[in-house]
């Protein structure tokens, strides 16, 4: 079943994939964005070829400031990284409505 049969075009649909096999299945669903999780730069290049412009591409997983440029690959629309918050101190905030 294609996603657009169930979801309004007003919403973008993103699906996370962990392999080229999962990528093919996601593209068959008609999603807007595929997130390539824990792909190497070489695997990202291959995945971008598979996508062939049928969806936007996000890369995520094990991306740091040190290797970020390796993922700046033509065809990649978004790069997400949690590395900026690793080891961060958290502040517990609460809001009371009076």
Secondary structure, 3 states (H helix, E strand, C coil): CCHHHCCCCCCCCEEEECCHHHHHHHHHCCCCEEEEECCCHHHHHHHHHHHCCCCEEEEECCCCCCCHHHHCCCCCCEECCCHHHCCCCCCCCCCCCC
